[in-house]
């Protein structure tokens, strides 16, 4: 099984500074899980982290166009969107303008998904961008984030793709446990947040490859 992870800093998790290229987040957790669960099959489970800090959906698309992979992926996961939201929230746009930006994001996201499906036979998993309620400033981002989430859900339905919801689930987990164990800053994940995301992907991988 070869899995390619596309996304922003949440996926990146400093993978460029890791000799194995995995980073310290959910991608490494998946690598370690499959190595432990299937020790005799190590070479059959290849995880490729291509998340990059600050990436928007357009930046992911540009990277995707340049990628030359020796092993065609069986699965591709995509987690992107929070930086697109952040760029909008850095300005005082009207509601009409924000909705226009969300539609533009949706079109770019759809173009990326379409290109991935046209160029590979990979199973594509879309993941919902998320944000936490603390620090309090992020609460003003939530209505805009919701518009972007709706665009991704629409695209998942359009192409009949797996779609993992994360925003409500991670926030509920933070409220039940401890925000600092789930997120380090309201955007990025702490260890238990990464573990939750890894567990959701393990569940999806099992569904995709169950005969």
KEMAR-562431 format. One line per 8 residues: number of its first residue (from 1); their letters; for each residue x, y, z of N, C-alpha, C. Coordinates in steps of 0.02 Angstrom, whole numbers, padded with zeros to 5 digits. Layout:
REM KEMAR-562431
NUM) A) X/Y/Z/X/Y/Z/X/Y/Z | ...;
This chain:
REM KEMAR-562431
1) XXXXXXXX) 00042/-00060/00000/00000/00000/00000/00044/00062/00000 | 00035/00105/-00049/00070/00169/-00052/00020/00225/-00042 | 00034/00268/00007/-00012/00322/00024/00025/00388/00017 | -00005/00434/-00020/00021/00502/-00029/-00023/00550/00011 | 00008/00590/00053/-00027/00638/00094/-00014/00709/00068 | -00067/00743/00045/-00061/00811/00020/-00094/00858/00070 | -00064/00917/00079/-00096/00964/00125/-00050/01020/00147 | -00067/01049/00204/-00031/01107/00230/00011/01087/00290;
9) XXXXXXXX) 00022/01133/00336/00067/01120/00393/00042/01066/00440 | -00024/01055/00442/-00051/01003/00486/-00026/00935/00463 | -00022/00925/00398/00006/00864/00370/00083/00866/00372 | 00111/00923/00354/00184/00932/00351/00217/00909/00415 | 00199/00941/00471/00225/00923/00537/00301/00915/00536 | 00334/00964/00504/00408/00966/00501/00439/00906/00465 | 00404/00880/00416/00431/00820/00383/00496/00834/00344 | 00506/00897/00323/00566/00913/00286/00629/00908/00329;
17) XXXXXXXX) 00621/00909/00395/00677/00905/00442/00684/00834/00471 | 00645/00788/00445/00645/00719/00469/00683/00676/00419 | 00734/00639/00440/00771/00597/00393/00728/00548/00355 | 00673/00526/00386/00627/00479/00353/00574/00516/00312 | 00571/00582/00318/00523/00620/00279/00451/00613/00300 | 00439/00591/00362/00371/00578/00385/00343/00634/00428 | 00386/00669/00464/00364/00719/00512/00346/00688/00579 | 00317/00728/00623/00302/00705/00691/00227/00696/00703;
25) XXXXXXXX) 00186/00705/00653/00114/00704/00662/00080/00639/00642 | 00020/00645/00614/-00020/00587/00600/00009/00541/00546 | 00049/00569/00500/00080/00527/00448/00129/00478/00481 | 00169/00502/00528/00216/00457/00563/00177/00405/00604 | 00123/00426/00636/00083/00378/00675/00056/00322/00631 | 00035/00339/00571/00011/00288/00525/00067/00241/00505 | 00125/00269/00490/00183/00229/00472/00200/00180/00528 | 00200/00204/00590/00218/00162/00646/00164/00109/00658;
33) XXXXXXXX) 00102/00127/00649/00048/00078/00659/00054/00021/00610 | 00063/00036/00546/00066/-00017/00496/00130/-00058/00501 | 00184/-00027/00523/00245/-00066/00534/00237/-00116/00591 | 00201/-00094/00644/00190/-00138/00701/00137/-00191/00687 | 00085/-00170/00652/00029/-00216/00639/00047/-00268/00586 | 00091/-00249/00539/00109/-00293/00485/00185/-00294/00476 | 00222/-00318/00526/00295/-00314/00524/00327/-00352/00466 | 00296/-00405/00442/00325/-00443/00387/00311/-00411/00320;
41) XXXXXXXX) 00270/-00358/00319/00250/-00327/00257/00276/-00255/00251 | 00329/-00238/00287/00351/-00169/00291/00358/-00135/00224 | 00388/-00169/00176/00402/-00137/00112/00339/-00124/00071 | 00284/-00154/00092/00222/-00145/00055/00182/-00085/00080 | 00206/-00052/00132/00170/00005/00161/00215/00066/00157 | 00206/00105/00105/00248/00164/00094/00206/00227/00104 | 00230/00271/00148/00193/00333/00163/00235/00392/00140 | 00206/00434/00099/00241/00491/00069/00208/00555/00092;
49) XXXXXXXX) 00244/00595/00131/00217/00657/00159/00236/00715/00112 | 00185/00744/00081/00195/00803/00038/00152/00861/00063 | 00144/00866/00128/00113/00925/00157/00165/00979/00167 | 00146/01042/00159/00193/01097/00167/00161/01156/00203 | 00199/01182/00249/00177/01238/00290/00154/01296/00246 | 00094/01323/00261/00068/01381/00226/00032/01367/00161 | 00029/01304/00141/-00001/01288/00076/-00077/01302/00075 | -00098/01333/00021/-00169/01340/00004/-00186/01287/-00047;
57) XXXXXXXX) -00249/01283/-00066/-00268/01232/-00116/-00232/01245/-00182 | -00221/01307/-00201/-00186/01322/-00264/-00113/01299/-00260 | -00082/01307/-00202/-00013/01285/-00194/-00008/01209/-00196 | -00057/01174/-00167/-00058/01101/-00171/-00065/01079/-00244 | -00107/01114/-00281/-00118/01097/-00352/-00053/01106/-00391 | -00017/01160/-00378/00047/01171/-00413/00097/01116/-00396 | 00100/01097/-00332/00144/01043/-00312/00125/00978/-00346 | 00060/00964/-00346/00035/00902/-00376/00056/00897/-00450;
65) XXXXXXXX) 00053/00952/-00485/00071/00953/-00555/00145/00937/-00566 | 00187/00953/-00516/00260/00943/-00523/00282/00874/-00497 | 00241/00841/-00459/00262/00779/-00428/00277/00724/-00479 | 00333/00692/-00469/00352/00633/-00508/00364/00577/-00460 | 00316/00532/-00454/00319/00479/-00404/00343/00414/-00434 | 00391/00382/-00400/00415/00318/-00423/00362/00264/-00412 | 00325/00271/-00358/00271/00224/-00342/00204/00259/-00347 | 00162/00238/-00393/00096/00268/-00398/00056/00252/-00335;
73) XXXXXXXX) 00026/00302/-00304/-00009/00289/-00240/-00073/00249/-00250 | -00086/00207/-00200/-00150/00172/-00196/-00203/00217/-00165 | -00180/00260/-00119/-00224/00307/-00084/-00191/00375/-00084 | -00232/00427/-00093/-00210/00496/-00085/-00257/00529/-00035 | -00229/00562/00015/-00271/00600/00061/-00258/00675/00050 | -00309/00714/00061/-00305/00786/00049/-00335/00823/00109 | -00293/00862/00142/-00316/00904/00198/-00289/00975/00187 | -00332/01019/00163/-00312/01087/00148/-00373/01133/00153;
81) XXXXXXXX) -00360/01196/00167/-00416/01244/00169/-00409/01297/00223 | -00376/01280/00278/-00375/01329/00333/-00332/01390/00315 | -00281/01381/00274/-00241/01439/00252/-00280/01482/00203 | -00322/01451/00163/-00366/01490/00118/-00414/01533/00159 | -00441/01504/00212/-00485/01542/00257/-00446/01598/00290 | -00386/01583/00313/-00345/01634/00347/-00330/01694/00303 | -00317/01681/00239/-00303/01737/00193/-00363/01783/00187 | -00423/01754/00186/-00483/01795/00182/-00493/01834/00247;
89) XXXXXXXX) -00481/01801/00304/-00493/01833/00368/-00443/01887/00385 | -00388/01891/00348/-00339/01944/00358/-00363/02011/00330 | -00420/02011/00295/-00447/02072/00266/-00519/02082/00289 | -00543/02141/00280/-00612/02157/00300/-00658/02153/00240 | -00669/02092/00217/-00712/02081/00159/-00785/02079/00180 | -00828/02097/00133/-00901/02091/00145/-00922/02018/00141 | -00982/02003/00165/-01009/01935/00160/-01012/01912/00088 | -01031/01957/00043/-01035/01940/-00028/-00967/01921/-00055;
97) XXXXXXXX) -00916/01959/-00037/-00849/01944/-00060/-00823/01878/-00031 | -00838/01866/00032/-00816/01804/00063/-00847/01743/00029 | -00911/01749/00012/-00945/01694/-00023/-00914/01683/-00092 | -00894/01737/-00124/-00862/01731/-00189/-00794/01696/-00183 | -00757/01713/-00131/-00693/01679/-00119/-00703/01605/-00104 | -00756/01588/-00067/-00770/01518/-00052/-00786/01480/-00116 | -00824/01510/-00161/-00839/01477/-00225/-00776/01467/-00267 | -00732/01518/-00266/-00669/01513/-00303/-00626/01457/-00274;
105) XXXXXXXX) -00624/01453/-00208/-00589/01398/-00175/-00618/01331/-00197 | -00684/01326/-00197/-00717/01264/-00217/-00699/01244/-00288 | -00695/01293/-00333/-00677/01277/-00402/-00605/01252/-00407 | -00559/01284/-00371/-00489/01262/-00371/-00483/01192/-00341 | -00519/01181/-00287/-00518/01115/-00254/-00546/01062/-00302 | -00600/01078/-00336/-00630/01031/-00383/-00583/01016/-00441 | -00548/01067/-00465/-00500/01057/-00520/-00444/01010/-00497 | -00420/01020/-00435/-00368/00976/-00408/-00393/00904/-00403;
113) XXXXXXXX) -00451/00895/-00375/-00479/00828/-00368/-00488/00795/-00436 | -00515/00831/-00483/-00526/00804/-00550/-00460/00783/-00582 | -00408/00823/-00573/-00343/00807/-00602/-00313/00744/-00570 | -00319/00740/-00504/-00295/00680/-00469/-00330/00618/-00495 | -00395/00621/-00501/-00433/00563/-00524/-00418/00545/-00596 | -00403/00595/-00637/-00387/00583/-00707/-00317/00553/-00716 | -00271/00571/-00671/-00201/00550/-00679/-00184/00486/-00641 | -00226/00465/-00595/-00210/00406/-00555/-00272/00362/-00547;
121) XXXXXXXX) -00261/00302/-00524/-00315/00258/-00503/-00321/00255/-00427 | -00292/00304/-00394/-00290/00304/-00321/-00360/00315/-00292 | -00370/00287/-00233/-00429/00302/-00193/-00415/00369/-00159 | -00458/00417/-00169/-00447/00484/-00142/-00491/00496/-00081 | -00460/00518/-00027/-00495/00532/00035/-00489/00607/00049 | -00545/00641/00055/-00547/00712/00072/-00558/00720/00146 | -00522/00767/00176/-00529/00779/00248/-00551/00851/00260 | -00595/00859/00308/-00624/00923/00323/-00575/00968/00360;
129) XXXXXXXX) -00563/01029/00335/-00522/01076/00374/-00558/01094/00439 | -00520/01108/00491/-00549/01118/00557/-00515/01177/00591 | -00546/01198/00645/-00521/01254/00684/-00550/01248/00754 | -00512/01269/00803/-00536/01264/00872/-00561/01332/00896 | -00602/01331/00948/-00635/01392/00972/-00589/01437/01013 | -00532/01411/01031/-00484/01449/01070/-00415/01445/01036 | -00379/01500/01029/-00393/01567/01054/-00459/01596/01027 | -00489/01641/01064/-00556/01666/01049/-00561/01700/00981;
137) XXXXXXXX) -00505/01728/00956/-00507/01762/00891/-00530/01716/00835 | -00518/01651/00844/-00536/01605/00790/-00612/01595/00785 | -00649/01615/00835/-00721/01608/00831/-00750/01651/00775 | -00717/01706/00759/-00740/01748/00703/-00727/01715/00636 | -00684/01665/00634/-00669/01629/00572/-00722/01576/00555 | -00759/01554/00605/-00801/01495/00598/-00854/01500/00542 | -00889/01557/00535/-00937/01561/00480/-00905/01554/00411 | -00846/01583/00403/-00810/01577/00339/-00786/01505/00329;
145) XXXXXXXX) -00759/01476/00381/-00737/01406/00376/-00794/01361/00355 | -00853/01374/00381/-00911/01332/00363/-00925/01334/00288 | -00917/01392/00257/-00927/01398/00184/-00877/01354/00146 | -00816/01354/00169/-00764/01314/00136/-00775/01240/00147 | -00798/01222/00206/-00814/01152/00220/-00871/01128/00175 | -00921/01171/00164/-00977/01153/00120/-00953/01140/00049 | -00905/01179/00026/-00878/01168/-00041/-00844/01100/-00047 | -00806/01081/00003/-00772/01017/00001/-00822/00959/00005;
153) XXXXXXXX) -00872/00967/00048/-00923/00915/00052/-00960/00907/-00014 | -00974/00963/-00047/-01006/00961/-00113/-00964/00921/-00163 | -00899/00933/-00162/-00854/00900/-00209/-00849/00825/-00193 | -00847/00808/-00128/-00847/00738/-00109/-00909/00702/-00135 | -00967/00735/-00128/-01029/00706/-00153/-01029/00701/-00229 | -01002/00752/-00262/-01001/00754/-00335/-00961/00696/-00364 | -00904/00680/-00333/-00860/00628/-00359/-00867/00562/-00320 | -00914/00559/-00273/-00926/00499/-00233/-00863/00477/-00197;
161) XXXXXXXX) -00833/00524/-00161/-00770/00512/-00127/-00780/00505/-00051 | -00733/00471/-00020/-00732/00468/00053/-00719/00538/00081 | -00757/00556/00132/-00750/00622/00162/-00751/00614/00238 | -00697/00635/00270/-00691/00629/00343/-00706/00696/00375 | -00760/00699/00414/-00775/00760/00452/-00730/00762/00514 | -00704/00821/00529/-00656/00827/00583/-00670/00885/00631 | -00702/00938/00606/-00709/00999/00645/-00748/00987/00710 | -00808/00962/00705/-00849/00952/00764/-00818/00898/00809;
169) XXXXXXXX) -00793/00845/00778/-00766/00790/00817/-00705/00811/00858 | -00660/00847/00827/-00600/00869/00863/-00617/00919/00918 | -00664/00964/00904/-00685/01012/00955/-00719/00977/01014 | -00760/00927/00999/-00792/00889/01053/-00740/00852/01095 | -00690/00826/01061/-00637/00790/01096/-00598/00838/01141 | -00585/00898/01116/-00549/00948/01155/-00588/00968/01217 | -00654/00974/01210/-00695/00993/01267/-00700/00936/01318 | -00699/00875/01293/-00704/00817/01338/-00639/00805/01375;
177) XXXXXXXX) -00584/00811/01340/-00519/00798/01369/-00487/00863/01393 | -00447/00892/01348/-00408/00951/01367/-00385/00982/01301 | -00399/01047/01292/-00380/01078/01228/-00306/01070/01213 | -00264/01075/01263/-00192/01073/01251/-00168/01003/01230 | -00207/00952/01245/-00188/00885/01223/-00211/00872/01151 | -00255/00914/01125/-00281/00905/01058/-00251/00955/01009 | -00242/01017/01030/-00214/01068/00985/-00161/01109/01022 | -00110/01129/00985/-00057/01169/01016/-00071/01244/01012;
185) XXXXXXXX) -00113/01264/00965/-00123/01336/00954/-00191/01355/00925 | -00238/01308/00923/-00304/01321/00894/-00310/01302/00822 | -00254/01286/00789/-00254/01264/00719/-00218/01197/00712 | -00158/01193/00739/-00117/01132/00732/-00133/01082/00787 | -00118/01020/00772/-00137/00966/00818/-00081/00948/00865 | -00099/00934/00928/-00054/00904/00976/-00058/00828/00968 | -00024/00792/01012/-00017/00720/01002/-00085/00684/00998 | -00130/00698/01044/-00194/00662/01043/-00237/00683/00984;
193) XXXXXXXX) -00230/00745/00961/-00266/00765/00901/-00240/00728/00840 | -00174/00722/00834/-00145/00683/00780/-00165/00610/00784 | -00169/00584/00845/-00189/00514/00853/-00261/00504/00829 | -00304/00551/00845/-00374/00545/00823/-00377/00544/00746 | -00340/00590/00714/-00341/00593/00641/-00313/00528/00611 | -00259/00503/00639/-00230/00440/00615/-00280/00383/00622 | -00316/00380/00677/-00365/00327/00688/-00421/00330/00636 | -00443/00391/00618/-00495/00397/00567/-00471/00372/00499;
201) XXXXXXXX) -00408/00385/00484/-00381/00362/00420/-00371/00287/00420 | -00350/00258/00475/-00345/00185/00479/-00412/00153/00464 | -00464/00182/00493/-00532/00157/00481/-00550/00161/00407 | -00533/00218/00375/-00548/00226/00303/-00507/00178/00261 | -00444/00169/00278/-00401/00123/00240/-00430/00052/00244 | -00453/00033/00302/-00481/-00034/00311/-00543/-00043/00268 | -00585/00009/00264/-00645/00005/00223/-00626/-00002/00149 | -00578/00038/00127/-00560/00039/00056/-00529/-00026/00033;
209) XXX) -00495/-00061/00078/-00459/-00121/00058/-00488/-00186/00087 | -00550/-00181/00112/-00584/-00242/00133/-00617/-00274/00072 | -00602/-00337/00058/-00631/-00371/-00001/-00707/-00371/00001;
